[in-house]
Amino acid sequence: MAWDAVVIGGGVMGCAVAHRLARRGLRRVAVLERSIPGAEASSAAGGILGAQAESAAGGAFLDLALKSRAAWPAYA
């Protein structure tokens, strides 16, 4: 079978990406997960959205984390 997209990882982010792709019209989206969906990084992070905890030094990564956190309410 030919896939429109393949998402590696069935955690929160992987499933969100697959869902968004399907909503945009891709009908054959595969999600590859080596374990139980949501049991790896998603369970370890617990949905943390604490941008400041990720990079105390600042810089481009902190800027990206803060922008991502600010975008979360609209996405949710």
DSSP file (Angstrom, degrees, kcal/mol; ACC not computed):
  #  RESIDUE AA STRUCTURE BP1 BP2  ACC     N-H-->O    O-->H-N    N-H-->O    O-->H-N    TCO  KAPPA ALPHA  PHI   PSI    X-CA   Y-CA   Z-CA
    1    1 A M              0   0    0      0, 0.0     2,-0.5     0, 0.0    27,-0.0   0.000 360.0 360.0 360.0 139.4    0.0    0.0    0.0
    2    2 A A        -     0   0    0      2,-0.0     2,-0.3     0, 0.0     3,-0.1  -0.791 360.0-147.9 -92.1 132.8    1.2    3.5   -0.8
    3    3 A W        -     0   0    0     -2,-0.5    26,-0.2     1,-0.1     3,-0.1  -0.752  15.8-148.6-100.2 146.3    1.0    6.0    2.1
    4    4 A D  S    S-     0   0    0     24,-2.6     2,-0.3     1,-0.3    25,-0.2   0.828  88.3  -4.3 -74.5 -34.7    0.3    9.7    1.7
    5    5 A A  E     -a   29   0A   0     23,-1.5    25,-2.4    -3,-0.1     2,-0.4  -0.985  59.8-150.4-156.6 149.7    2.4   10.3    4.9
    6    6 A V  E     -a   30   0A   0     -2,-0.3     2,-0.5    23,-0.2    25,-0.2  -0.994  12.2-160.3-125.7 124.8    4.2    8.2    7.5
    7    7 A V  E     -a   31   0A   0     23,-3.2    25,-3.0    -2,-0.4     2,-0.7  -0.911  10.5-145.1-106.2 125.9    4.6    9.6   11.0
    8    8 A I  E    S+a   32   0A   0     -2,-0.5    25,-0.2    23,-0.2    23,-0.1  -0.824  70.8  33.1 -93.6 114.0    7.3    8.0   13.2
    9    9 A G        -     0   0    0     23,-3.5    24,-0.2    -2,-0.7    23,-0.1   0.326  61.6-142.5 109.9 122.6    6.1    7.9   16.8
   10   10 A G        +     0   0    0      4,-0.2    28,-0.3    21,-0.1    23,-0.1  -0.136  62.4 112.5-106.7  36.6    2.7    7.4   18.2
   11   11 A G  S  > S-     0   0    0     26,-0.2     4,-2.6    27,-0.1     5,-0.3  -0.069  90.5 -70.4 -88.0-162.7    2.9    9.7   21.2
   12   12 A V  H  > S+     0   0    0      1,-0.2     4,-2.0     2,-0.2     5,-0.1   0.930 134.2  41.8 -58.1 -48.3    1.0   13.0   21.7
   13   13 A M  H  > S+     0   0    0      2,-0.2     4,-2.6     1,-0.2    -1,-0.2   0.923 114.8  49.5 -69.7 -43.6    2.9   14.8   18.9
   14   14 A G  H  > S+     0   0    0      1,-0.2     4,-2.4     2,-0.2    -2,-0.2   0.920 114.2  45.2 -61.6 -44.2    2.9   12.0   16.4
   15   15 A C  H  X S+     0   0    0     -4,-2.6     4,-2.5     2,-0.2    -1,-0.2   0.874 112.3  52.3 -67.7 -36.7   -0.8   11.4   16.8
   16   16 A A  H  X S+     0   0    0     -4,-2.0     4,-2.5    -5,-0.3    -2,-0.2   0.910 110.7  47.9 -64.5 -41.4   -1.5   15.1   16.6
   17   17 A V  H  X S+     0   0    0     -4,-2.6     4,-2.6     2,-0.2    -2,-0.2   0.930 112.3  48.7 -64.1 -45.3    0.5   15.4   13.4
   18   18 A A  H  X S+     0   0    0     -4,-2.4     4,-2.3     1,-0.2    -2,-0.2   0.907 112.0  49.6 -61.5 -41.8   -1.3   12.4   11.9
   19   19 A H  H  X S+     0   0    0     -4,-2.5     4,-2.3     2,-0.2    -1,-0.2   0.923 111.1  48.7 -62.3 -45.0   -4.7   13.9   12.9
   20   20 A R  H  X S+     0   0    0     -4,-2.5     4,-1.4     2,-0.2    -2,-0.2   0.903 110.5  51.2 -63.8 -41.1   -3.8   17.2   11.3
   21   21 A L  H  <>S+     0   0    0     -4,-2.6     5,-2.1     1,-0.2     3,-0.2   0.915 110.5  49.0 -61.6 -42.5   -2.6   15.5    8.1
   22   22 A A  H ><5S+     0   0    0     -4,-2.3     3,-1.6     1,-0.2    -2,-0.2   0.900 108.7  52.8 -64.4 -40.1   -5.9   13.6    7.9
   23   23 A R  H 3<5S+     0   0    0     -4,-2.3    -1,-0.2     1,-0.3    -2,-0.2   0.777 104.7  57.4 -66.1 -25.1   -7.9   16.8    8.5
   24   24 A R  T 3<5S-     0   0    0     -4,-1.4    -1,-0.3    -3,-0.2    -2,-0.2   0.369 131.0 -90.9 -88.2   5.7   -6.0   18.4    5.6
   25   25 A G  T < 5S+     0   0    0     -3,-1.6     2,-0.5     1,-0.3    -3,-0.2   0.347  81.1 135.0 109.4  -6.8   -7.1   15.7    3.2
   26   26 A L      < -     0   0    0     -5,-2.1    -1,-0.3     1,-0.2     3,-0.2  -0.662  27.9-177.5 -75.6 124.0   -4.5   13.0    3.4
   27   27 A R        +     0   0    0     -2,-0.5     2,-0.6     1,-0.2    -1,-0.2   0.660  68.2  56.6-100.2 -18.8   -6.4    9.7    3.7
   28   28 A R        +     0   0    0      2,-0.0   -24,-2.6   -22,-0.0   -23,-1.5  -0.724  66.7 155.1-117.5  81.6   -3.6    7.2    4.0
   29   29 A V  E     -a    5   0A   0     -2,-0.6     2,-0.4    -3,-0.2   -23,-0.2  -0.933  24.2-160.0-110.4 123.3   -1.6    8.3    7.0
   30   30 A A  E     -a    6   0A   0    -25,-2.4   -23,-3.2    -2,-0.5     2,-0.5  -0.849   3.9-158.5-103.8 138.9    0.4    5.6    8.8
   31   31 A V  E     -a    7   0A   0     -2,-0.4     2,-0.5   -25,-0.2   -23,-0.2  -0.976   9.2-158.2-114.7 119.3    1.6    6.1   12.4
   32   32 A L  E     +a    8   0A   0    -25,-3.0   -23,-3.5    -2,-0.5     2,-0.4  -0.868  17.9 168.4-101.0 125.8    4.6    3.8   13.3
   33   33 A E        -     0   0    0     -2,-0.5    -2,-0.0   -24,-0.2   -25,-0.0  -0.999  28.3-155.6-138.2 131.5    5.1    3.1   17.0
   34   34 A R  S    S+     0   0    0     -2,-0.4     2,-0.1     2,-0.1    -1,-0.1   0.647  82.0  12.1 -81.4 -14.6    7.4    0.6   18.5
   35   35 A S  S    S-     0   0    0      1,-0.1    -2,-0.1     0, 0.0     3,-0.0  -0.319 114.3 -33.8-133.8-146.8    5.5    0.3   21.8
   36   36 A I  S >  S-     0   0    0     -2,-0.1     3,-2.4     1,-0.1     4,-0.3  -0.719  74.7 -98.6 -83.4 131.2    2.1    1.3   23.2
   37   37 A P  T 3  S+     0   0    0      0, 0.0   -26,-0.2     0, 0.0    -1,-0.1  -0.248 108.9  11.2 -52.7 130.2    1.0    4.7   21.8
   38   38 A G  T 3  S+     0   0    0    -28,-0.3     5,-0.2     1,-0.0   -27,-0.1   0.496  99.2 107.3  82.3   4.8    1.8    7.4   24.3
   39   39 A A  S <  S+     0   0    0     -3,-2.4   -28,-0.1     3,-0.1    -1,-0.0   0.561  72.6  47.7 -94.0  -8.2    4.0    5.2   26.4
   40   40 A E  S  > S-     0   0    0     -4,-0.3     4,-1.7     3,-0.1     3,-0.4   0.595 124.6  -8.5-100.7-111.0    7.4    6.6   25.6
   41   41 A A  H  > S+     0   0    0      1,-0.2     4,-2.6     2,-0.2     5,-0.3   0.849 130.4  59.1 -61.6 -35.8    8.4   10.3   25.5
   42   42 A S  H  > S+     0   0    0      1,-0.2     4,-1.9     2,-0.2     5,-0.5   0.906 108.0  44.5 -62.4 -40.9    4.8   11.5   26.0
   43   43 A S  H  4 S+     0   0    0     -3,-0.4    -1,-0.2     2,-0.2    -2,-0.2   0.845 113.8  50.9 -73.0 -31.1    4.4    9.6   29.3
   44   44 A A  H  < S+     0   0    0     -4,-1.7    -2,-0.2     1,-0.2    -1,-0.2   0.887 115.9  40.5 -71.0 -38.8    7.9   10.8   30.4
   45   45 A A  H >< S-     0   0    0     -4,-2.6     3,-1.0    -5,-0.2    -2,-0.2   0.773  89.7-153.0 -82.1 -26.6    7.1   14.5   29.6
   46   46 A G  T 3<  -     0   0    0     -4,-1.9    -3,-0.1    -5,-0.3    -4,-0.1   0.774  66.7 -59.0  61.4  26.7    3.6   14.4   30.9
   47   47 A G  T 3  S-     0   0    0     -5,-0.5    -1,-0.2     1,-0.2     2,-0.1   0.769  80.2-177.4  75.5  25.5    2.5   17.1   28.6
   48   48 A I    <   +     0   0    0     -3,-1.0    -1,-0.2     1,-0.1    -2,-0.1  -0.344  18.4 175.5 -61.2 130.8    5.0   19.6   30.0
   49   49 A L        +     0   0    0     -2,-0.1     2,-1.4    20,-0.0     3,-0.2  -0.102  33.0 131.3-123.8  33.4    4.7   23.1   28.4
   50   50 A G    >>  +     0   0    0      1,-0.2     3,-0.8     2,-0.1     4,-0.8  -0.662  28.5 177.7 -91.0  85.5    7.3   24.8   30.6
   51   51 A A  H >> S+     0   0    0     -2,-1.4     3,-0.9     1,-0.3     4,-0.9   0.861  77.6  56.1 -58.1 -38.6    9.4   26.6   28.1
   52   52 A Q  H 34 S+     0   0    0      1,-0.3     3,-0.4     2,-0.2    -1,-0.3   0.834 102.1  57.4 -66.0 -30.2   11.6   28.2   30.7
   53   53 A A  H <4 S+     0   0    0     -3,-0.8     3,-0.3     1,-0.2    -1,-0.3   0.730 101.6  58.2 -70.5 -21.1   12.5   24.8   32.2
   54   54 A E  H << S+     0   0    0     -3,-0.9     2,-0.2    -4,-0.8    -1,-0.2   0.780 120.9  14.2 -81.6 -28.3   13.8   23.6   28.8
   55   55 A S    ><  +     0   0    0     -4,-0.9     3,-1.1    -3,-0.4    -1,-0.2  -0.670  52.8 173.8-154.8  91.6   16.5   26.2   28.3
   56   56 A A  T 3  S+     0   0    0     -3,-0.3    -1,-0.1     1,-0.2    -3,-0.1   0.739  82.1  64.3 -69.4 -21.8   17.7   28.5   31.2
   57   57 A A  T 3  S-     0   0    0      1,-0.2    -1,-0.2     0, 0.0     2,-0.1   0.611  96.4-143.9 -79.4 -11.5   20.4   29.9   28.9
   58   58 A G    <   +     0   0    0     -3,-1.1     4,-0.3    -6,-0.1     3,-0.3  -0.473  44.4 120.7  81.8-157.9   17.9   31.5   26.5
   59   59 A G  S  > S-     0   0    0      1,-0.2     4,-2.1     2,-0.2     5,-0.1  -0.440  80.6 -34.3  94.5-168.1   18.6   31.7   22.8
   60   60 A A  H  > S+     0   0    0      1,-0.2     4,-2.4     2,-0.2    -1,-0.2   0.844 132.6  54.2 -63.0 -38.1   16.9   30.4   19.7
   61   61 A F  H  > S+     0   0    0     -3,-0.3     4,-2.6     2,-0.2    -1,-0.2   0.929 109.6  47.3 -64.9 -43.4   15.6   27.2   21.4
   62   62 A L  H  > S+     0   0    0     -4,-0.3     4,-2.6     2,-0.2     5,-0.2   0.910 110.4  53.1 -62.9 -41.6   13.9   29.1   24.2
   63   63 A D  H  X S+     0   0    0     -4,-2.1     4,-2.1     1,-0.2    -1,-0.2   0.924 111.4  46.1 -57.9 -45.4   12.4   31.5   21.7
   64   64 A L  H  X S+     0   0    0     -4,-2.4     4,-2.6     2,-0.2    -2,-0.2   0.913 111.9  51.3 -64.1 -43.3   10.9   28.6   19.8
   65   65 A A  H  X S+     0   0    0     -4,-2.6     4,-2.4     1,-0.2    -2,-0.2   0.903 110.6  48.5 -62.0 -41.8    9.7   26.9   23.0
   66   66 A L  H  X S+     0   0    0     -4,-2.6     4,-2.2     2,-0.2    -1,-0.2   0.897 112.1  48.4 -66.4 -40.4    7.9   30.1   24.1
   67   67 A K  H  X S+     0   0    0     -4,-2.1     4,-1.5    -5,-0.2    -2,-0.2   0.899 111.7  50.4 -65.2 -40.2    6.3   30.6   20.7
   68   68 A S  H  X S+     0   0    0     -4,-2.6     4,-0.8     1,-0.2    -2,-0.2   0.924 110.8  48.6 -63.3 -44.0    5.2   26.9   20.7
   69   69 A R  H >< S+     0   0    0     -4,-2.4     3,-0.7     1,-0.2    -1,-0.2   0.896 109.7  52.3 -63.5 -39.7    3.7   27.4   24.2
   70   70 A A  H 3< S+     0   0    0     -4,-2.2     4,-0.3     1,-0.2    -1,-0.2   0.815 109.0  51.1 -65.9 -29.6    1.9   30.6   23.1
   71   71 A A  H 3X S+     0   0    0     -4,-1.5     4,-1.6     1,-0.2     3,-0.3   0.641  88.8  86.0 -80.3 -15.7    0.3   28.7   20.1
   72   72 A W  H <X S+     0   0    0     -4,-0.8     4,-3.1    -3,-0.7     3,-0.2   0.892  81.1  55.5 -58.7 -47.3   -1.0   25.8   22.3
   73   73 A P  H  4 S+     0   0    0      0, 0.0    -1,-0.2     0, 0.0    -2,-0.1   0.890 109.1  47.8 -57.3 -39.7   -4.3   27.3   23.3
   74   74 A A  H  4 S+     0   0    0     -4,-0.3    -2,-0.2    -3,-0.3    -3,-0.1   0.874 114.9  46.2 -67.0 -36.2   -5.4   27.9   19.7
   75   75 A Y  H  <        0   0    0     -4,-1.6    -1,-0.2     1,-0.2    -3,-0.1   0.924 360.0 360.0 -70.9 -44.2   -4.4   24.4   18.7
   76   76 A A     <        0   0    0     -4,-3.1    -1,-0.2    -5,-0.2    -2,-0.2   0.506 360.0 360.0 -63.9 360.0   -6.1   22.8   21.7
